[in-house]
Amino acid sequence: MSDDQERSGSTLVADEPTTEERPPRRRRRLQRFLVAVGVLVTVLVALVGGGLWYLTDRYAGNIDRVGDVFADLDAEARPAPATPIEKAAAEPVTFLLVGSDTRATAGAGIAEGGRSDAIMVARFSGDRQHAQLISIPRDSWVDVPGHGMNKINAAYAFGGPSLLIQTVEQLTEVRIDHYVAIDFEGIVEVTDALGGVDVVVAETTSWGPYTFTAGVNHLHGDQARWYLGQRYGLNGGDFDRVRRQQQYLEAMFSQLFTSDTFTDPGRLDAALLAVTNAVSVDDSLGNGDLLSLAYSLRDLRPENVDSFTAPVLGTGTEGSASVVYLDEVTGERMWAYLRNDSLSQNADEFQPQILPDVPR
């Protein structure tokens, strides 16, 4: 037998298994393949799991917690959870957002004994495709439980986040699921991290060292600070200031989700750290809860975020206090839509209001 024949034989004859031997050999190959896949999957899971832990700790772990926000509330006296008219995969989630121009103290988002500069109810719909942001004017004349009629922003000074939540729930009959304190002084730092934010100015105004011309303005951090803080010189006074806060949050949200931000890991990381450093949440929202909620909102787009202001009748005075009178009839219709998670479908019923400033 030639060497070629021997080589051929050694390959085709001597090493070729019989029909009875083939299944075990193939099973062994399949077993080795599955073992290899299993090892690969295990490594990937470990890497992804570690990555998720790292990201959760880096961002969600950067958020301060406000303790015992709901502990003192009477569960039986609180409004019922939202009852959507259309079934969805998840339940609607409602936040009370409280903003202040003052640096946070004690992780509460507002200086102790102070009053909130912005009060907003934020709703993420059950389908997670829509969101609504409803501002309640800080000078709204309302019943503060245990303290009688007063400005709504006095509720925080009287009883902290818990009393403010109770006051808003009593006013709206909308159940608040979570509390978020926003430090607007910190939020404007996000502007620089994003490389600036575009806002549309209705008419040319000046405040501090800056002039904001009618049209699109590209703001850096210090400009945003003055832009958000302006009240005097605006036709609608405090109402226009509220709209600027809403507009800025929407513009920031939009900029955060642009391709330019996502393709620049350094900018994205800085922006997320700035955002998470500027907010505090109630301690019932753990890091995993925040991550899960953020993931569920992955398809929410800026154009599906609607902003409103609680309907207002006008302004006046109570004693020496300048106040805002809410429109209870129109307001009840708005809150009813929110209770059944249909406000986005009925947004056209509530047009922006132009009202005079509250005298100071």
VOPAGU-2260 file (C-alpha; in pm, 1 decimal, decimal comma):
REM VOPAGU-2260
SITE   aa  ch    i         X         Y         Z
SITE  MET   A    0       0,0       0,0       0,0
SITE  SER   A    1     140,8     334,1     -94,5
SITE  ASP   A    2     196,5     616,2     145,6
SITE  ASP   A    3     -88,7     797,4     -24,9
SITE  GLN   A    4    -309,7     498,3      18,0
SITE  GLU   A    5    -205,3     465,5     380,8
SITE  ARG   A    6    -276,0     834,6     443,5
SITE  SER   A    7    -601,4     795,0     252,7
SITE  GLY   A    8    -685,0     482,1     443,5
SITE  SER   A    9    -597,0     634,6     777,1
SITE  THR   A   10    -833,4     917,0     704,0
SITE  LEU   A   11   -1117,0     745,7     524,2
SITE  VAL   A   12   -1114,4     395,4     662,6
SITE  ALA   A   13    -935,7     345,1     988,5
SITE  ASP   A   14   -1068,0     668,2    1151,9
SITE  GLU   A   15   -1414,5     658,2     994,7
SITE  PRO   A   16   -1660,3     536,5    1255,0
SITE  THR   A   17   -1909,4     264,3    1179,9
SITE  THR   A   18   -2277,9     348,8    1154,9
SITE  GLU   A   19   -2324,5     237,0    1516,5
SITE  GLU   A   20   -2042,2     467,4    1639,7
SITE  ARG   A   21   -2160,3     793,2    1476,2
SITE  PRO   A   22   -2438,9     902,9    1718,2
SITE  PRO   A   23   -2216,2     894,0    2029,4
SITE  ARG   A   24   -1943,6    1095,9    1850,0
SITE  ARG   A   25   -2200,1    1351,3    1732,8
SITE  ARG   A   26   -2353,8    1367,7    2078,1
SITE  ARG   A   27   -2010,1    1435,8    2225,2
SITE  ARG   A   28   -1954,0    1713,7    1968,5
SITE  LEU   A   29   -2297,2    1858,7    2048,7
SITE  GLN   A   30   -2222,6    1838,9    2418,8
SITE  ARG   A   31   -1890,2    2020,2    2372,2
SITE  PHE   A   32   -2067,0    2285,8    2161,5
SITE  LEU   A   33   -2337,4    2335,7    2425,6
SITE  VAL   A   34   -2077,0    2353,9    2700,0
SITE  ALA   A   35   -1889,1    2618,3    2500,9
SITE  VAL   A   36   -2210,7    2816,6    2446,1
SITE  GLY   A   37   -2296,3    2781,8    2812,1
SITE  VAL   A   38   -1957,8    2915,1    2916,5
SITE  LEU   A   39   -1991,1    3204,6    2669,8
SITE  VAL   A   40   -2340,2    3290,2    2794,5
SITE  THR   A   41   -2221,9    3272,0    3154,8
SITE  VAL   A   42   -1937,9    3512,2    3079,0
SITE  LEU   A   43   -2170,5    3751,5    2892,7
SITE  VAL   A   44   -2426,2    3745,5    3173,5
SITE  ALA   A   45   -2151,5    3817,3    3424,0
SITE  LEU   A   46   -2023,0    4105,7    3214,5
SITE  VAL   A   47   -2369,0    4251,2    3147,8
SITE  GLY   A   48   -2476,8    4199,8    3506,2
SITE  GLY   A   49   -2164,8    4371,5    3629,7
SITE  GLY   A   50   -2220,1    4649,5    3378,6
SITE  LEU   A   51   -2579,1    4698,8    3490,3
SITE  TRP   A   52   -2470,7    4701,8    3852,2
SITE  TYR   A   53   -2201,1    4956,2    3769,9
SITE  LEU   A   54   -2438,8    5179,9    3573,5
SITE  THR   A   55   -2713,0    5149,2    3834,3
SITE  ASP   A   56   -2472,3    5240,7    4110,4
SITE  ARG   A   57   -2315,5    5522,5    3907,9
SITE  TYR   A   58   -2639,2    5695,0    3806,3
SITE  ALA   A   59   -2929,2    5577,6    4023,4
SITE  GLY   A   60   -2691,2    5558,7    4318,5
SITE  ASN   A   61   -2603,7    5924,0    4259,9
SITE  ILE   A   62   -2959,5    6030,2    4345,9
SITE  ASP   A   63   -3033,3    6140,0    4703,3
SITE  ARG   A   64   -3328,0    5989,2    4887,6
SITE  VAL   A   65   -3591,9    6174,8    5088,9
SITE  GLY   A   66   -3708,1    5959,2    5377,3
SITE  ASP   A   67   -4057,3    5886,2    5514,6
SITE  VAL   A   68   -4240,5    6099,2    5259,4
SITE  PHE   A   69   -4556,6    5886,9    5264,7
SITE  ALA   A   70   -4526,0    5748,9    5618,5
SITE  ASP   A   71   -4754,6    6004,7    5785,3
SITE  LEU   A   72   -5028,2    5999,1    5520,9
SITE  ASP   A   73   -5359,0    5831,8    5604,7
SITE  ALA   A   74   -5379,0    5550,6    5348,1
SITE  GLU   A   75   -5758,4    5528,9    5371,3
SITE  ALA   A   76   -5804,6    5901,2    5311,7
SITE  ARG   A   77   -5581,3    5913,1    5005,2
SITE  PRO   A   78   -5721,6    5910,8    4649,3
SITE  ALA   A   79   -5752,4    5577,5    4471,7
SITE  PRO   A   80   -5484,3    5482,3    4218,5
SITE  ALA   A   81   -5540,9    5587,1    3857,1
SITE  THR   A   82   -5804,3    5383,4    3672,6
SITE  PRO   A   83   -5716,8    5397,3    3300,2
SITE  ILE   A   84   -6003,1    5382,2    3051,6
SITE  GLU   A   85   -5777,0    5178,9    2823,2
SITE  LYS   A   86   -5587,4    4879,8    2954,6
SITE  ALA   A   87   -5211,2    4888,2    2922,4
SITE  ALA   A   88   -4918,8    4662,8    3006,0
SITE  ALA   A   89   -4827,9    4871,5    3310,1
SITE  GLU   A   90   -4994,6    5100,5    3562,0
SITE  PRO   A   91   -4964,0    5479,0    3521,9
SITE  VAL   A   92   -4703,9    5636,7    3748,8
SITE  THR   A   93   -4755,7    5982,6    3898,2
SITE  PHE   A   94   -4480,3    6198,1    4045,1
SITE  LEU   A   95   -4497,8    6522,9    4237,7
SITE  LEU   A   96   -4206,0    6735,6    4117,4
SITE  VAL   A   97   -4099,7    7016,8    4346,4
SITE  GLY   A   98   -3839,7    7264,2    4226,0
SITE  SER   A   99   -3634,1    7523,8    4401,5
SITE  ASP   A  100   -3374,4    7780,6    4298,6
SITE  THR   A  101   -3198,5    7722,7    4630,2
SITE  ARG   A  102   -2931,7    7458,5    4676,1
SITE  ALA   A  103   -3072,8    7146,4    4841,3
SITE  THR   A  104   -3024,3    7080,5    5208,9
SITE  ALA   A  105   -3073,9    6756,5    5398,2
SITE  GLY   A  106   -3146,1    6578,2    5069,9
SITE  ALA   A  107   -3490,4    6734,9    5056,0
SITE  GLY   A  108   -3440,3    6957,5    4754,2
SITE  ILE   A  109   -3558,7    7273,0    4933,3
SITE  ALA   A  110   -3392,8    7466,7    5211,8
SITE  GLU   A  111   -3544,7    7373,8    5547,0
SITE  GLY   A  112   -3850,8    7584,7    5618,5
SITE  GLY   A  113   -3844,3    7727,7    5267,1
SITE  ARG   A  114   -4111,2    7738,3    5000,5
SITE  SER   A  115   -4105,2    7565,5    4665,0
SITE  ASP   A  116   -4052,8    7772,4    4349,8
SITE  ALA   A  117   -4217,3    7516,6    4120,4
SITE  ILE   A  118   -4482,1    7250,0    4178,5
SITE  MET   A  119   -4559,9    7005,1    3898,5
SITE  VAL   A  120   -4755,8    6683,0    3867,6
SITE  ALA   A  121   -4587,5    6447,7    3620,1
SITE  ARG   A  122   -4770,1    6145,5    3481,6
SITE  PHE   A  123   -4618,5    5859,7    3281,7
SITE  SER   A  124   -4905,6    5684,1    3106,5
SITE  GLY   A  125   -4967,3    5312,7    3138,0
SITE  ASP   A  126   -4848,8    5249,8    2782,4
SITE  ARG   A  127   -4526,3    5441,6    2862,2
SITE  GLN   A  128   -4567,1    5621,2    2527,8
SITE  HIS   A  129   -4696,2    5949,4    2671,5
SITE  ALA   A  130   -4626,5    6183,9    2960,3
SITE  GLN   A  131   -4795,2    6494,5    3097,5
SITE  LEU   A  132   -4640,2    6771,8    3304,3
SITE  ILE   A  133   -4891,5    6991,3    3488,7
SITE  SER   A  134   -4766,8    7298,8    3673,7
SITE  ILE   A  135   -4960,6    7432,1    3971,6
SITE  PRO   A  136   -4882,7    7802,8    4027,4
SITE  ARG   A  137   -4694,2    7838,6    4352,5
SITE  ASP   A  138   -4926,1    8122,4    4467,2
SITE  SER   A  139   -5242,2    7915,4    4417,3
SITE  TRP   A  140   -5490,0    7984,7    4697,4
SITE  VAL   A  141   -5585,8    7642,3    4832,8
SITE  ASP   A  142   -5685,2    7461,2    5149,7
SITE  VAL   A  143   -5375,4    7332,4    5324,6
SITE  PRO   A  144   -5486,7    7048,9    5556,6
SITE  GLY   A  145   -5464,8    7159,7    5918,6
SITE  HIS   A  146   -5370,0    7516,4    5826,5
SITE  GLY   A  147   -5668,5    7656,3    5638,2
SITE  MET   A  148   -5651,0    7857,1    5318,3
SITE  ASN   A  149   -5303,1    7958,7    5209,6
SITE  LYS   A  150   -5067,1    7962,9    4914,1
SITE  ILE   A  151   -4994,2    7609,0    4802,0
SITE  ASN   A  152   -4618,5    7653,8    4835,4
SITE  ALA   A  153   -4665,8    7727,4    5205,3
SITE  ALA   A  154   -4757,9    7361,6    5257,0
SITE  TYR   A  155   -4393,0    7261,3    5234,3
SITE  ALA   A  156   -4292,1    7520,5    5494,7
SITE  PHE   A  157   -4566,5    7396,0    5728,5
SITE  GLY   A  158   -4514,5    7021,8    5691,9
SITE  GLY   A  159   -4248,9    6932,8    5436,6
SITE  PRO   A  160   -4302,8    6694,5    5143,6
SITE  SER   A  161   -4574,6    6493,8    5321,2
SITE  LEU   A  162   -4806,1    6791,9    5373,3
SITE  LEU   A  163   -4740,3    6918,4    5021,5
SITE  ILE   A  164   -4838,1    6577,9    4879,7
SITE  GLN   A  165   -5149,0    6572,6    5098,5
SITE  THR   A  166   -5241,4    6923,0    4979,7
SITE  VAL   A  167   -5198,5    6835,4    4611,3
SITE  GLU   A  168   -5391,9    6509,8    4648,6
SITE  GLN   A  169   -5677,0    6690,5    4822,8
SITE  LEU   A  170   -5684,0    6955,3    4548,5
SITE  THR   A  171   -5669,7    6717,3    4252,8
SITE  GLU   A  172   -5797,8    6382,7    4388,1
SITE  VAL   A  173   -5503,1    6235,5    4196,6
SITE  ARG   A  174   -5290,3    5986,1    4387,9
SITE  ILE   A  175   -4921,7    6074,2    4402,0
SITE  ASP   A  176   -4700,7    5766,1    4371,4
SITE  HIS   A  177   -4359,9    5926,7    4414,7
SITE  TYR   A  178   -4195,5    6252,1    4515,2
SITE  VAL   A  179   -3907,4    6422,4    4333,9
SITE  ALA   A  180   -3726,4    6735,9    4445,3
SITE  ILE   A  181   -3553,4    6922,7    4163,6
SITE  ASP   A  182   -3268,4    7161,2    4230,9
SITE  PHE   A  183   -3293,9    7407,9    3941,1
SITE  GLU   A  184   -2955,4    7549,9    4034,2
SITE  GLY   A  185   -2816,3    7202,2    3976,6
SITE  ILE   A  186   -3030,6    7131,1    3671,4
SITE  VAL   A  187   -2876,6    7420,6    3479,1
SITE  GLU   A  188   -2539,9    7247,6    3515,7
SITE  VAL   A  189   -2683,7    6984,4    3285,7
SITE  THR   A  190   -2688,3    7251,9    3014,6
SITE  ASP   A  191   -2310,1    7270,6    3002,2
SITE  ALA   A  192   -2277,9    6892,8    3019,6
SITE  LEU   A  193   -2499,4    6868,6    2710,3
SITE  GLY   A  194   -2304,4    7136,1    2527,8
SITE  GLY   A  195   -2594,7    7380,4    2555,4
SITE  VAL   A  196   -2970,3    7358,7    2517,9
SITE  ASP   A  197   -3195,3    7523,5    2258,4
SITE  VAL   A  198   -3506,0    7706,7    2379,5
SITE  VAL   A  199   -3758,6    7913,6    2185,4
SITE  VAL   A  200   -3811,6    8262,2    2330,3
SITE  ALA   A  201   -4153,2    8413,4    2258,2
SITE  GLU   A  202   -4037,9    8775,5    2265,9
SITE  THR   A  203   -3712,4    8956,1    2334,8
SITE  THR   A  204   -3643,3    9013,1    2704,1
SITE  SER   A  205   -3340,9    9103,7    2914,3
SITE  TRP   A  206   -3254,4    8975,6    3258,4
SITE  GLY   A  207   -2927,5    9010,6    3443,9
SITE  PRO   A  208   -2634,9    9029,2    3202,9
SITE  TYR   A  209   -2819,8    8860,5    2917,3
SITE  THR   A  210   -3070,6    8945,3    2646,9
SITE  PHE   A  211   -3286,7    8661,3    2518,4
SITE  THR   A  212   -3395,6    8743,4    2166,2
SITE  ALA   A  213   -3720,7    8623,6    2013,4
SITE  GLY   A  214   -3669,1    8288,2    1843,2
SITE  VAL   A  215   -3428,0    8003,4    1910,3
SITE  ASN   A  216   -3161,7    8070,8    2173,5
SITE  HIS   A  217   -2874,5    7833,0    2243,8
SITE  LEU   A  218   -2817,7    7861,3    2618,5
SITE  HIS   A  219   -2513,6    7767,8    2820,8
SITE  GLY   A  220   -2534,8    7706,4    3194,8
SITE  ASP   A  221   -2516,8    8061,2    3328,9
SITE  GLN   A  222   -2759,2    8187,5    3064,0
SITE  ALA   A  223   -3003,0    7910,5    3158,8
SITE  ARG   A  224   -2977,9    8013,2    3523,6
SITE  TRP   A  225   -3092,5    8368,2    3441,2
SITE  TYR   A  226   -3346,8    8250,8    3183,7
SITE  LEU   A  227   -3518,6    8020,5    3433,1
SITE  GLY   A  228   -3506,9    8279,1    3710,7
SITE  GLN   A  229   -3667,6    8568,1    3521,6
SITE  ARG   A  230   -4017,1    8671,5    3627,5
SITE  TYR   A  231   -4026,6    9049,6    3599,6
SITE  GLY   A  232   -4041,4    9184,9    3246,6
SITE  LEU   A  233   -4250,8    8893,8    3122,0
SITE  ASN   A  234   -4606,2    8965,0    3010,1
SITE  GLY   A  235   -4737,4    8667,7    3204,3
SITE  GLY   A  236   -4504,8    8713,6    3501,4
SITE  ASP   A  237   -4491,4    8400,0    3712,6
SITE  PHE   A  238   -4704,4    8211,1    3459,5
SITE  ASP   A  239   -4446,0    8272,4    3187,4
SITE  ARG   A  240   -4174,3    8166,5    3430,5
SITE  VAL   A  241   -4359,1    7838,0    3480,7
SITE  ARG   A  242   -4373,7    7788,4    3105,3
SITE  ARG   A  243   -4002,0    7855,2    3079,7
SITE  GLN   A  244   -3935,6    7586,8    3340,5
SITE  GLN   A  245   -4155,5    7341,6    3149,0
SITE  GLN   A  246   -3995,7    7435,5    2818,4
SITE  TYR   A  247   -3646,3    7399,3    2956,2
SITE  LEU   A  248   -3715,9    7052,4    3097,9
SITE  GLU   A  249   -3861,3    6945,3    2762,7
SITE  ALA   A  250   -3566,1    7093,6    2570,8
SITE  MET   A  251   -3318,4    6926,8    2805,1
SITE  PHE   A  252   -3500,3    6594,0    2769,3
SITE  SER   A  253   -3496,2    6631,4    2390,6
SITE  GLN   A  254   -3125,5    6719,5    2383,9
SITE  LEU   A  255   -3038,9    6431,3    2613,0
SITE  PHE   A  256   -3190,7    6187,9    2363,1
SITE  THR   A  257   -3031,1    6329,6    2049,0
SITE  SER   A  258   -2785,9    6118,7    1852,7
SITE  ASP   A  259   -2507,8    6369,1    1927,2
SITE  THR   A  260   -2535,5    6295,2    2297,5
SITE  PHE   A  261   -2558,4    5917,6    2262,5
SITE  THR   A  262   -2260,4    5900,3    2027,1
SITE  ASP   A  263   -2043,2    6088,9    2275,7
SITE  PRO   A  264   -1999,5    5863,9    2582,2
SITE  GLY   A  265   -1817,3    6135,2    2776,8
SITE  ARG   A  266   -2092,1    6390,8    2721,9
SITE  LEU   A  267   -2365,1    6137,6    2800,3
SITE  ASP   A  268   -2193,4    6031,3    3121,3
SITE  ALA   A  269   -2145,5    6392,4    3234,3
SITE  ALA   A  270   -2507,7    6478,0    3152,3
SITE  LEU   A  271   -2649,9    6177,6    3338,6
SITE  LEU   A  272   -2432,1    6249,5    3641,2
SITE  ALA   A  273   -2544,4    6613,7    3639,2
SITE  VAL   A  274   -2911,9    6517,2    3608,8
SITE  THR   A  275   -2900,2    6257,7    3884,0
SITE  ASN   A  276   -2705,1    6493,8    4110,3
SITE  ALA   A  277   -2976,8    6757,9    4072,6
SITE  VAL   A  278   -3271,3    6547,0    4191,7
SITE  SER   A  279   -3380,8    6370,1    4508,3
SITE  VAL   A  280   -3652,5    6103,2    4520,4
SITE  ASP   A  281   -3858,0    5941,0    4793,4
SITE  ASP   A  282   -3695,3    5639,8    4953,2
SITE  SER   A  283   -3959,5    5397,3    4825,5
SITE  LEU   A  284   -3787,1    5412,9    4485,2
SITE  GLY   A  285   -3484,0    5187,5    4500,4
SITE  ASN   A  286   -3206,3    5186,1    4241,8
SITE  GLY   A  287   -3355,7    4881,7    4072,8
SITE  ASP   A  288   -3697,6    5049,7    4059,7
SITE  LEU   A  289   -3545,7    5355,8    3894,2
SITE  LEU   A  290   -3361,2    5142,1    3641,2
SITE  SER   A  291   -3677,5    4944,6    3562,9
SITE  LEU   A  292   -3883,8    5262,0    3519,2
SITE  ALA   A  293   -3617,4    5420,9    3299,4
SITE  TYR   A  294   -3608,6    5111,2    3079,7
SITE  SER   A  295   -3988,2    5105,2    3048,9
SITE  LEU   A  296   -3974,0    5463,6    2918,3
SITE  ARG   A  297   -3721,1    5383,8    2646,8
SITE  ASP   A  298   -3974,1    5453,9    2367,9
SITE  LEU   A  299   -4105,9    5781,8    2511,5
SITE  ARG   A  300   -4026,7    6069,5    2276,0
SITE  PRO   A  301   -4013,3    6443,0    2356,4
SITE  GLU   A  302   -4297,2    6515,9    2114,6
SITE  ASN   A  303   -4522,5    6293,7    2327,0
SITE  VAL   A  304   -4464,9    6496,5    2642,9
SITE  ASP   A  305   -4746,2    6750,8    2694,0
SITE  SER   A  306   -4718,8    7047,7    2930,4
SITE  PHE   A  307   -5010,4    7217,7    3103,3
SITE  THR   A  308   -5079,8    7469,7    3376,7
SITE  ALA   A  309   -5361,9    7412,6    3622,1
SITE  PRO   A  310   -5655,4    7627,6    3498,8
SITE  VAL   A  311   -5666,4    7969,9    3659,5
SITE  LEU   A  312   -5949,4    8224,5    3702,5
SITE  GLY   A  313   -5727,8    8520,1    3783,0
SITE  THR   A  314   -5521,8    8686,3    4052,6
SITE  GLY   A  315   -5602,8    8887,3    4363,3
SITE  THR   A  316   -5506,2    8946,6    4724,3
SITE  GLU   A  317   -5583,1    8772,5    5049,7
SITE  GLY   A  318   -5482,5    9000,6    5333,4
SITE  SER   A  319   -5136,4    9118,4    5237,3
SITE  ALA   A  320   -5072,4    8815,1    5017,0
SITE  SER   A  321   -5095,0    8824,0    4637,9
SITE  VAL   A  322   -5255,4    8499,7    4523,7
SITE  VAL   A  323   -5374,4    8301,1    4222,6
SITE  TYR   A  324   -5731,4    8173,2    4211,7
SITE  LEU   A  325   -5770,1    7834,7    4044,2
SITE  ASP   A  326   -6058,1    7750,0    3811,2
SITE  GLU   A  327   -6215,5    7459,7    3998,7
SITE  VAL   A  328   -6460,4    7365,6    3721,6
SITE  THR   A  329   -6209,8    7343,4    3437,5
SITE  GLY   A  330   -5949,7    7206,5    3676,0
SITE  GLU   A  331   -6175,8    6919,9    3777,9
SITE  ARG   A  332   -6212,2    6821,3    3413,1
SITE  MET   A  333   -5833,6    6821,7    3372,8
SITE  TRP   A  334   -5775,2    6616,4    3688,7
SITE  ALA   A  335   -6050,6    6372,6    3587,5
SITE  TYR   A  336   -5870,3    6307,0    3260,0
SITE  LEU   A  337   -5551,9    6249,3    3456,6
SITE  ARG   A  338   -5728,1    6008,5    3690,5
SITE  ASN   A  339   -5836,0    5790,3    3397,9
SITE  ASP   A  340   -5506,0    5838,1    3211,9
SITE  SER   A  341   -5661,7    6013,1    2911,1
SITE  LEU   A  342   -5523,7    6366,7    2941,8
SITE  SER   A  343   -5295,1    6328,5    2640,3
SITE  GLN   A  344   -5597,4    6241,7    2422,9
SITE  ASN   A  345   -5780,2    6553,5    2545,6
SITE  ALA   A  346   -5490,3    6798,1    2553,2
SITE  ASP   A  347   -5656,6    7038,4    2307,6
SITE  GLU   A  348   -5919,8    7129,8    2564,9
SITE  PHE   A  349   -5662,9    7309,5    2777,0
SITE  GLN   A  350   -5494,8    7594,4    2592,2
SITE  PRO   A  351   -5216,3    7804,6    2749,1
SITE  GLN   A  352   -5351,2    8094,9    2952,6
SITE  ILE   A  353   -5215,6    8449,8    2944,6
SITE  LEU   A  354   -5273,8    8621,0    3276,0
SITE  PRO   A  355   -5125,1    8924,0    3449,4
SITE  ASP   A  356   -4844,4    8877,5    3696,1
SITE  VAL   A  357   -4921,9    8838,8    4062,8
SITE  PRO   A  358   -4823,7    9171,0    4227,2
SITE  ARG   A  359   -4527,4    9156,1    4461,9
